[in-house]
Amino acid sequence: MLPGAAERISKMEKYFTINRDGCSIRCKLYSKEARSAKRTVIFCHGFGGHKDNHAAARYAEYVLSKNKGTAVVTFDWPCHGEDARRNLRLEDCMNYLEKVCEWAKESLSPEELCAYATSFGGYLLMLFIHERGMPFRKAVLRCPAIPMHEVLDRIVTPDEKLKIEKGKEVLVGFDRKVRMDKQFLSEVVAHDVRTYDYSEYAYDILVIHGTKDEIVPMEKVKAFSEDNFLDFVPIEDADHRFRDPKKMDEAILHIESFFEGKE
């Protein structure tokens, strides 16, 4: 991060809550002049993450420093960050994303609504597009957990799996542990986005993946992208979280080029 960037970006952050239709969604807005921004990007974090996501902050820092007329909105998925829900359900996730999109359109009135989703957020975004349509002009997925039930199978321990099978709940996750039960796992298995057709969005979705992703197998995401004619960009030596700042910056340049119609 450039000297002084953290202080500058903090002045352009705003926390707020969307309360509608039984949802209370904790959100964060990055912008200079939100209502005059041409583009609003909805950022969808990964499993066990939260709205104060490092990748979202770095992306926001870049677009705001370049005066690109972009506002970035992040939010806590159900049971993540400061969210108060007890049980993680896919339907609630779909409702949260829908409400955030509605808020962005109504409150910011952008010319373009785009999405940037990572890991579990990428899985949820693709499920949302399948179930509720494509509200975004462009969408970028970075290391999306397309084979989500296989990813969960890898991160949930054998002891935890046994507890789940017995009807108990276990806590799984990274930044915040998420309560997981048999119903949620069954929902993920029943909603395998690899079985859905996204070819009609071939020009609207870009997939970026690190070649050294230790969480989501790159080859499976690449195969999914090819099956649906989605552009796929591998980033050499990048891990799942893109911890190397240079790799993250490389991804951001691809994202911005795609949003601007240059890829």
C-alpha positions as CSV (number, residue, x, y, z in Angstrom):
1,M,0.0,0.0,0.0
2,L,1.3,3.4,-0.9
3,P,2.4,5.8,1.9
4,G,-0.6,7.6,3.3
5,A,-3.0,5.4,1.4
6,A,-4.6,3.8,4.5
7,E,-5.4,7.3,5.9
8,R,-6.9,8.5,2.6
9,I,-9.0,5.4,2.1
10,S,-10.3,5.6,5.6
11,K,-11.8,9.0,4.9
12,M,-13.7,7.4,2.0
13,E,-15.3,4.6,4.0
14,K,-18.8,4.5,5.4
15,Y,-20.5,1.7,7.4
16,F,-24.3,1.3,7.2
17,T,-27.0,-1.3,7.6
18,I,-29.7,-2.3,5.1
19,N,-32.9,-3.1,7.0
20,R,-35.7,-4.5,4.7
21,D,-37.9,-7.5,4.3
22,G,-36.6,-9.1,7.5
23,C,-33.0,-8.7,6.6
24,S,-30.4,-6.7,8.6
25,I,-27.3,-6.5,6.4
26,R,-24.1,-4.9,7.7
27,C,-22.4,-3.1,4.8
28,K,-19.4,-0.9,4.0
29,L,-19.2,1.6,1.2
30,Y,-15.9,2.9,-0.3
31,S,-16.4,6.0,-2.4
32,K,-15.3,9.6,-3.1
33,E,-18.7,10.8,-4.4
34,A,-21.0,7.8,-4.3
35,R,-23.9,9.4,-6.0
36,S,-21.8,10.6,-8.9
37,A,-20.0,7.4,-9.4
38,K,-20.5,5.9,-12.8
39,R,-19.9,2.3,-11.6
40,T,-20.8,0.5,-8.4
41,V,-19.1,-2.8,-7.7
42,I,-20.6,-5.2,-5.3
43,F,-17.9,-7.2,-3.6
44,C,-18.7,-10.7,-2.3
45,H,-16.3,-12.1,0.3
46,G,-15.4,-15.7,1.0
47,F,-16.4,-18.3,3.6
48,G,-15.7,-17.2,7.1
49,G,-14.8,-13.7,5.9
50,H,-16.4,-10.3,6.4
51,K,-17.0,-6.9,4.9
52,D,-13.7,-5.5,6.1
53,N,-12.0,-7.7,3.5
54,H,-8.4,-7.0,2.6
55,A,-9.0,-7.8,-1.1
56,A,-12.0,-5.4,-1.2
57,A,-10.0,-2.7,0.5
58,R,-7.0,-3.0,-1.9
59,Y,-9.4,-3.0,-4.9
60,A,-11.2,0.1,-3.5
61,E,-7.8,1.8,-2.8
62,Y,-6.9,1.3,-6.5
63,V,-10.1,2.5,-8.1
64,L,-10.5,5.5,-5.8
65,S,-6.8,6.5,-6.3
66,K,-7.2,6.4,-10.0
67,N,-10.4,8.5,-9.9
68,K,-12.2,6.0,-12.0
69,G,-15.6,7.0,-10.8
70,T,-16.2,3.7,-9.0
71,A,-17.9,3.0,-5.7
72,V,-17.4,-0.3,-3.9
73,V,-19.9,-2.0,-1.6
74,T,-19.0,-4.9,0.6
75,F,-21.3,-6.7,3.1
76,D,-21.4,-9.5,5.6
77,W,-23.0,-12.7,4.3
78,P,-25.5,-14.4,6.7
79,C,-23.6,-15.7,9.8
80,H,-20.5,-13.9,8.8
81,G,-18.8,-10.8,10.2
82,E,-21.2,-8.9,12.4
83,D,-24.3,-10.6,11.0
84,A,-26.6,-11.9,13.7
85,R,-28.2,-14.9,12.0
86,R,-27.6,-18.3,13.7
87,N,-27.9,-20.7,10.8
88,L,-26.3,-20.4,7.4
89,R,-28.8,-21.0,4.6
90,L,-28.4,-20.5,0.8
91,E,-31.8,-18.8,0.5
92,D,-30.7,-16.2,3.0
93,C,-27.5,-15.6,1.1
94,M,-29.6,-15.1,-2.1
95,N,-31.8,-12.6,-0.3
96,Y,-28.9,-10.6,1.1
97,L,-27.3,-10.2,-2.3
98,E,-30.6,-9.2,-3.9
99,K,-31.2,-6.6,-1.2
100,V,-27.7,-5.2,-1.6
101,C,-28.2,-4.9,-5.3
102,E,-31.5,-3.2,-4.8
103,W,-30.0,-0.7,-2.3
104,A,-27.1,0.1,-4.7
105,K,-29.5,0.8,-7.6
106,E,-31.9,2.9,-5.5
107,S,-29.4,4.8,-3.4
108,L,-26.4,5.3,-5.8
109,S,-28.1,5.1,-9.2
110,P,-25.0,3.9,-11.0
111,E,-24.8,3.7,-14.8
112,E,-23.2,0.3,-14.3
113,L,-23.6,-2.3,-11.6
114,C,-20.8,-4.9,-11.5
115,A,-19.7,-7.6,-9.1
116,Y,-16.4,-8.9,-7.8
117,A,-16.6,-12.2,-5.9
118,T,-14.1,-14.4,-4.3
119,S,-14.1,-18.1,-3.2
120,F,-17.5,-18.9,-1.5
121,G,-18.7,-15.5,-2.7
122,G,-18.0,-16.7,-6.2
123,Y,-20.1,-19.8,-5.7
124,L,-23.0,-17.8,-4.2
125,L,-22.8,-15.3,-7.0
126,M,-23.1,-18.0,-9.7
127,L,-26.0,-19.6,-7.8
128,F,-27.7,-16.2,-7.6
129,I,-27.3,-15.6,-11.3
130,H,-28.8,-19.1,-12.0
131,E,-31.8,-18.6,-9.6
132,R,-32.5,-14.9,-9.9
133,G,-31.0,-13.7,-13.1
134,M,-28.0,-11.5,-14.0
135,P,-28.3,-8.0,-12.6
136,F,-24.7,-7.1,-13.4
137,R,-23.2,-5.6,-16.5
138,K,-20.0,-7.5,-15.7
139,A,-18.9,-9.9,-13.0
140,V,-15.5,-11.2,-12.0
141,L,-14.8,-14.3,-10.0
142,R,-11.5,-14.7,-8.3
143,C,-10.7,-18.3,-7.1
144,P,-14.4,-19.1,-7.0
145,A,-15.4,-22.2,-5.0
146,I,-17.3,-23.6,-7.9
147,P,-17.0,-27.2,-6.5
148,M,-18.3,-25.9,-3.2
149,H,-19.3,-29.1,-1.6
150,E,-15.9,-30.6,-2.4
151,V,-14.2,-27.7,-0.8
152,L,-16.2,-28.1,2.3
153,D,-15.5,-31.8,2.3
154,R,-11.8,-30.9,2.5
155,I,-12.0,-28.2,5.2
156,V,-14.4,-30.1,7.5
157,T,-12.5,-32.6,9.7
158,P,-13.6,-36.3,10.0
159,D,-14.7,-35.6,13.6
160,E,-16.7,-32.6,12.5
161,K,-18.4,-34.6,9.7
162,L,-19.3,-37.3,12.2
163,K,-20.9,-34.7,14.5
164,I,-22.8,-33.2,11.6
165,E,-24.1,-36.6,10.5
166,K,-25.5,-37.1,14.1
167,G,-27.4,-33.9,13.7
168,K,-25.0,-31.6,15.6
169,E,-23.6,-28.3,14.6
170,V,-19.9,-27.5,14.2
171,L,-18.0,-24.2,13.8
172,V,-16.0,-24.0,10.6
173,G,-14.2,-21.1,9.0
174,F,-11.3,-18.6,9.0
175,D,-11.7,-15.0,10.2
176,R,-15.0,-15.9,11.9
177,K,-16.1,-19.4,12.6
178,V,-19.4,-20.2,10.9
179,R,-22.0,-22.6,12.4
180,M,-22.6,-25.4,10.0
181,D,-25.1,-28.2,10.1
182,K,-26.4,-31.1,8.0
183,Q,-29.1,-29.0,6.3
184,F,-26.6,-26.5,4.9
185,L,-24.3,-29.2,3.6
186,S,-27.3,-30.9,1.9
187,E,-28.3,-27.6,0.3
188,V,-24.8,-27.1,-1.1
189,V,-24.7,-30.6,-2.5
190,A,-28.2,-30.1,-4.1
191,H,-27.0,-26.8,-5.7
192,D,-23.9,-27.7,-7.6
193,V,-23.4,-24.7,-9.9
194,R,-21.3,-26.9,-12.3
195,T,-24.6,-28.5,-13.5
196,Y,-26.0,-25.2,-14.6
197,D,-25.6,-23.5,-18.0
198,Y,-24.0,-20.0,-17.9
199,S,-23.0,-19.9,-21.6
200,E,-25.3,-17.0,-22.3
201,Y,-23.2,-14.9,-20.0
202,A,-19.9,-15.8,-21.8
203,Y,-19.1,-12.1,-22.5
204,D,-20.1,-10.9,-19.1
205,I,-18.2,-13.1,-16.6
206,L,-14.4,-13.3,-16.1
207,V,-12.8,-16.0,-14.0
208,I,-9.3,-15.4,-12.4
209,H,-7.5,-18.2,-10.5
210,G,-4.2,-18.6,-8.9
211,T,-2.1,-21.5,-10.2
212,K,-1.1,-22.4,-6.6
213,D,-4.6,-22.2,-5.0
214,E,-4.4,-24.6,-2.0
215,I,-8.2,-24.5,-1.3
216,V,-10.0,-24.6,-4.6
217,P,-8.5,-26.8,-7.4
218,M,-7.7,-24.6,-10.3
219,E,-8.3,-27.3,-12.9
220,K,-11.9,-27.8,-11.9
221,V,-12.6,-24.1,-12.1
222,K,-10.9,-23.9,-15.5
223,A,-13.0,-26.8,-16.8
224,F,-16.2,-25.1,-15.6
225,S,-15.1,-21.9,-17.3
226,E,-14.4,-23.7,-20.6
227,D,-17.7,-25.6,-20.4
228,N,-19.5,-22.3,-20.2
229,F,-17.2,-20.3,-22.6
230,L,-16.2,-18.0,-19.8
231,D,-12.8,-16.2,-20.1
232,F,-10.3,-17.8,-17.7
233,V,-7.1,-16.0,-16.6
234,P,-4.6,-18.0,-14.5
235,I,-2.3,-16.0,-12.3
236,E,1.1,-17.7,-12.0
237,D,2.1,-18.7,-8.4
238,A,-0.8,-17.0,-6.7
239,D,-2.4,-18.8,-3.8
240,H,-6.1,-18.9,-2.8
241,R,-6.0,-15.5,-1.0
242,F,-3.5,-13.8,-3.3
243,R,-1.3,-13.0,-0.3
244,D,1.4,-11.7,-2.6
245,P,0.5,-8.0,-3.2
246,K,2.0,-8.1,-6.7
247,K,-0.3,-11.0,-7.6
248,M,-3.3,-9.2,-6.2
249,D,-2.4,-6.1,-8.2
250,E,-2.1,-8.2,-11.3
251,A,-5.6,-9.5,-10.7
252,I,-6.9,-6.0,-10.1
253,L,-5.6,-4.8,-13.4
254,H,-7.4,-7.7,-15.2
255,I,-10.6,-6.8,-13.3
256,E,-10.5,-3.2,-14.3
257,S,-9.7,-4.0,-17.9
258,F,-12.6,-6.3,-18.0
259,F,-15.0,-3.8,-16.4
260,E,-13.8,-1.2,-18.9
261,G,-14.4,-3.5,-21.8
262,K,-10.7,-4.0,-22.7
263,E,-10.5,-7.8,-22.2
